[in-house]
């Protein structure tokens, strides 16, 4: 028996459930998605306790893990776990591609009626939190349930506070902890646009915009016992830029002419009023103000170009909707065949 197998056995024993919450069985299947990078100290516990939570719930389901370019023993441990759990699905990236790319991959591959996002660092205990999320979702007829960390005292509280404030004020996300564990119905996941950059932080914002019912449930927080955090203060300016992009796309992606055409109309109005002022000034006093005339002309040209951009954007959106329709039909055909 090699050292890796011994480690798996030891960690699995430590991860064995002590007392699981009792929940009445129901029909909804569950997909637990776990992004992981260099989490050899906790990945066995997370996977083992996730399967234990499904068993305690009386549900069938799967656990999906993206091994995001790990350079430690995470790959070997996941391989051993795959031999023990037939419904563990592991996706391996040769180099790190980030959490958003990992979630996009797992969301597309998930087959459960409910998709639950759990970190790989054991700051969230899957055995306790998965049942809590599912119970809150079904008891309150919600589409999305976010975990609300209780007793959190790490170094990222201030940064998370900024994020949550922006989400509440800009997007109407009425939860206290939007960037933590969450459970989502499959239709919510399928409604997401292709995720990029660090858009995993804005899943609730997108869900609220799409009209889904969002709630939260208090969950315990356990400080990381092994490994190191993959996020730091540098995420704040990136997140501020990303939230502006996401907000813009959510507001105008289906009607780009409203944005570009609106700017163009405002510009033409300013340019037209300026030309009227110059004409009245010339007729009244034979006076010319060439710099203002040039400014008005430039504004008029830019405004016309904005209208052109708006028309091109509408054509792109139209083609994108046709492609999305074809993809939906193909997905429905595949599900029908299964």
C-alpha positions in Angstrom: 0.0 0.0 0.0 1.6 3.2 -1.1 1.7 6.5 0.8 -1.1 8.1 -1.2 -3.5 5.3 -0.4 -2.6 5.5 3.3 -3.3 9.3 3.2 -6.7 8.7 1.5 -7.6 6.1 4.1 -6.6 8.3 7.0 -8.4 11.4 5.6 -11.5 9.4 4.8 -11.6 8.1 8.4 -11.3 11.7 9.7 -14.0 12.8 7.3 -16.5 10.1 8.4 -19.7 11.7 9.5 -20.5 12.0 13.2 -24.1 13.0 13.2 -25.9 14.0 10.0 -29.1 16.2 10.0 -32.1 14.1 9.3 -34.0 15.2 6.2 -37.0 13.5 4.5 -36.0 11.9 1.1 -37.3 13.7 -2.0 -37.0 13.2 -5.7 -34.6 16.1 -6.7 -31.1 14.9 -7.7 -28.1 16.9 -6.6 -24.8 17.9 -8.2 -22.1 19.1 -5.9 -19.5 21.1 -7.7 -16.1 21.7 -6.1 -13.3 23.8 -7.6 -10.0 22.7 -6.2 -6.4 23.8 -6.6 -3.6 22.5 -4.3 -6.0 21.2 -1.7 -4.4 17.9 -0.7 -5.0 18.6 3.0 -8.8 18.8 2.6 -10.1 17.4 -0.7 -10.7 13.9 0.7 -12.8 15.3 3.5 -14.8 17.5 1.2 -15.6 14.7 -1.3 -16.3 12.1 1.4 -18.5 14.4 3.4 -20.4 15.5 0.3 -21.3 12.0 -0.5 -22.3 11.4 3.1 -24.6 14.5 2.9 -26.3 13.1 -0.2 -26.8 9.8 1.6 -28.2 11.6 4.7 -30.6 13.5 2.5 -31.7 10.3 0.8 -30.9 11.7 -2.6 -29.1 10.4 -5.6 -26.5 12.7 -7.1 -22.9 13.3 -8.1 -19.8 15.2 -7.0 -17.9 17.1 -9.7 -14.4 18.4 -9.0 -12.3 20.6 -11.3 -8.6 19.9 -10.4 -7.4 23.4 -11.5 -3.7 22.8 -12.3 -2.8 21.4 -8.8 0.9 20.8 -8.2 0.6 18.8 -5.0 -1.0 15.4 -4.3 -4.6 16.6 -5.1 -4.6 14.7 -8.4 -3.5 11.4 -6.9 -6.0 11.7 -4.1 -8.8 12.4 -6.5 -7.8 9.4 -8.6 -8.1 7.2 -5.5 -11.4 8.7 -4.5 -12.7 8.0 -8.1 -12.1 4.3 -7.5 -14.2 4.5 -4.3 -17.1 6.6 -5.6 -18.6 5.8 -9.0 -20.4 9.2 -9.2 -17.3 11.3 -8.6 -16.4 13.1 -11.8 -13.1 14.8 -12.0 -12.0 17.4 -14.6 -8.3 18.1 -14.8 -6.7 21.3 -16.1 -3.0 21.0 -16.8 -2.6 24.7 -15.8 -4.7 26.9 -13.6 -7.5 28.5 -15.5 -9.3 30.1 -12.5 -12.4 29.4 -10.5 -14.9 30.9 -13.1 -13.6 28.6 -15.9 -13.9 25.7 -13.5 -17.4 26.5 -12.5 -18.4 27.0 -16.2 -17.1 23.5 -17.0 -18.9 21.9 -14.1 -22.1 23.7 -14.6 -22.3 22.5 -18.2 -21.6 18.9 -17.2 -23.9 18.8 -14.1 -26.9 16.5 -14.3 -28.6 17.2 -11.0 -31.9 19.1 -10.4 -30.1 21.1 -7.8 -26.5 22.3 -8.2 -24.5 23.1 -5.0 -21.3 25.1 -5.0 -18.9 24.0 -2.2 -15.3 25.1 -1.7 -12.5 22.6 -1.4 -10.9 24.1 1.7 -13.3 22.8 4.4 -14.2 26.3 5.5 -17.7 25.0 4.7 -18.6 21.5 6.0 -20.5 19.8 3.2 -22.1 17.3 5.6 -23.8 20.2 7.5 -24.2 22.8 4.8 -25.5 20.8 1.9 -28.6 19.7 3.8 -29.1 23.2 5.2 -29.1 24.7 1.7 -31.4 22.1 0.3 -33.8 22.3 3.3 -34.0 26.1 3.0 -34.6 26.0 -0.8 -37.4 23.5 -0.6 -39.0 24.9 2.6 -39.2 28.4 1.2 -39.7 27.5 -2.5 -36.6 29.3 -3.6 -34.6 29.0 -6.7 -31.2 30.0 -5.2 -30.1 29.8 -1.6 -26.8 31.4 -0.4 -25.0 30.5 2.7 -24.4 33.3 5.3 -21.1 32.7 7.2 -21.5 33.0 10.9 -18.5 33.9 13.1 -16.2 34.7 10.2 -12.9 36.3 11.3 -10.5 36.0 8.4 -8.6 38.7 6.7 -11.1 39.1 3.8 -14.1 40.4 5.8 -13.6 44.0 4.6 -13.2 43.1 1.0 -16.3 40.9 1.1 -18.2 43.7 2.8 -17.4 46.0 -0.1 -18.6 43.3 -2.6 -21.8 42.6 -0.7 -22.6 46.4 -0.4 -22.1 46.8 -4.2 -24.3 43.8 -4.9 -27.1 45.1 -2.6 -27.1 48.6 -3.9 -26.4 48.0 -7.6 -28.1 44.7 -8.3 -30.7 44.4 -5.5 -29.2 41.2 -4.2 -30.7 41.1 -0.7 -28.4 38.6 1.0 -25.6 39.2 3.5 -22.9 36.9 2.0 -23.2 36.7 -1.8 -19.8 35.2 -2.5 -20.0 32.0 -0.5 -21.6 28.6 -0.8 -24.9 28.4 -2.7 -27.5 26.0 -4.0 -29.2 26.7 -7.3 -31.9 24.9 -9.3 -30.7 23.6 -12.6 -32.8 26.1 -14.6 -30.9 28.9 -12.8 -27.5 27.4 -13.9 -28.7 27.0 -17.5 -29.8 30.6 -17.6 -26.3 31.9 -17.0 -24.5 33.5 -19.9 -21.0 32.1 -20.7 -19.0 32.9 -17.7 -15.6 34.6 -18.0 -13.1 36.7 -16.1 -14.1 36.4 -12.4 -17.8 36.3 -13.0 -18.3 33.5 -10.4 -18.7 36.4 -7.9 -21.8 37.6 -9.7 -23.9 34.5 -9.9 -26.5 35.9 -7.6 -26.6 39.2 -9.4 -27.3 37.3 -12.7 -29.9 35.1 -11.0 -31.8 38.1 -9.6 -31.7 39.9 -12.9 -33.2 36.8 -14.5 -36.1 36.9 -12.1 -35.3 33.9 -9.9 -36.2 33.8 -6.2 -33.1 34.2 -4.0 -32.7 33.6 -0.2 -30.1 32.8 2.3 -29.5 30.5 5.3 -27.0 30.9 8.2 -24.1 28.5 8.0 -21.2 27.8 10.3 -17.7 29.0 9.3 -14.5 27.1 10.0 -11.1 28.7 9.4 -9.0 27.0 6.8 -6.9 24.3 8.5 -4.6 23.4 5.5 -3.4 25.0 2.3 -3.6 28.7 1.5 -6.3 31.1 0.1 -6.2 31.7 -3.6 -7.7 35.2 -3.3 -6.2 38.5 -2.0 -6.7 42.2 -2.0 -5.9 42.5 -5.7 -9.4 41.1 -6.5 -11.1 44.3 -5.4 -10.3 46.5 -8.4 -10.8 43.5 -10.7 -14.2 42.9 -9.2 -15.3 46.5 -9.5 -14.5 46.5 -13.2 -16.2 43.1 -13.7 -19.4 44.2 -11.9 -19.6 47.2 -14.3 -19.2 44.9 -17.3 -21.8 42.4 -16.0 -24.2 45.1 -15.1 -23.9 46.6 -18.6 -24.4 43.2 -20.3 -27.4 42.4 -18.2 -29.0 45.7 -18.9 -28.2 46.2 -22.6 -27.1 42.8 -24.0 -30.6 42.1 -25.4 -31.2 45.7 -26.6 -27.8 47.3 -27.4 -29.4 50.0 -29.5 -31.0 51.5 -26.3 -27.5 52.2 -25.1 -25.6 53.2 -28.2 -28.7 54.8 -29.8 -29.4 56.6 -26.6 -25.9 58.1 -26.5 -26.1 58.9 -30.2 -29.5 60.6 -29.8 -28.1 62.7 -26.9 -25.1 63.6 -28.9 -27.2 64.7 -31.9 -29.4 66.7 -29.6 -26.4 68.6 -28.2 -24.9 69.0 -31.7 -28.2 70.3 -33.1 -28.7 72.8 -30.3 -25.2 74.0 -30.7 -25.7 74.6 -34.5 -28.9 76.5 -33.8 -27.1 78.7 -31.3 -24.3 79.4 -33.8 -26.8 80.2 -36.5 -28.7 82.6 -34.3 -25.4 84.2 -33.2 -24.3 84.6 -36.8 -27.6 86.1 -37.9 -27.8 88.5 -34.9 -24.3 89.8 -34.8 -22.4 88.4 -37.8 -20.2 86.5 -35.3 -18.6 83.1 -35.8 -17.2 80.8 -33.2 -15.3 78.3 -35.2 -14.0 76.1 -32.2 -17.6 75.6 -31.1 -18.6 74.9 -34.7 -15.9 72.2 -35.0 -16.9 70.7 -31.6 -20.6 70.4 -32.7 -19.5 68.8 -36.0 -17.3 66.2 -34.2 -20.1 65.4 -31.8 -22.5 64.9 -34.7 -20.1 62.5 -36.5 -19.5 60.5 -33.3 -23.2 60.3 -32.7 -23.9 58.9 -36.1 -21.1 56.3 -35.5 -22.8 55.3 -32.3 -26.0 54.7 -34.2 -24.1 52.5 -36.6 -22.5 50.6 -33.7 -26.0 50.1 -32.3 -27.3 48.6 -35.5 -24.3 46.2 -35.8 -24.7 45.2 -32.1 -28.4 44.4 -32.8 -27.3 42.1 -35.7 -24.8 40.3 -33.4 -27.4 39.8 -30.7 -29.9 38.5 -33.3 -27.4 35.9 -34.5 -26.4 35.0 -31.0 -30.0 34.3 -30.1 -30.4 32.1 -33.1 -27.3 30.1 -32.1 -28.5 29.9 -28.5 -31.8 28.5 -29.8 -30.0 25.8 -31.8 -28.0 24.9 -28.7 -31.2 24.6 -26.6 -32.8 22.3 -29.2 -29.7 20.1 -29.3 -29.6 19.9 -25.5 -33.2 19.0 -25.3 -32.7 16.3 -28.0 -29.8 14.9 -26.0 -31.9 14.8 -22.8 -34.7 13.2 -24.7 -32.4 10.5 -26.0 -31.1 9.8 -22.5 
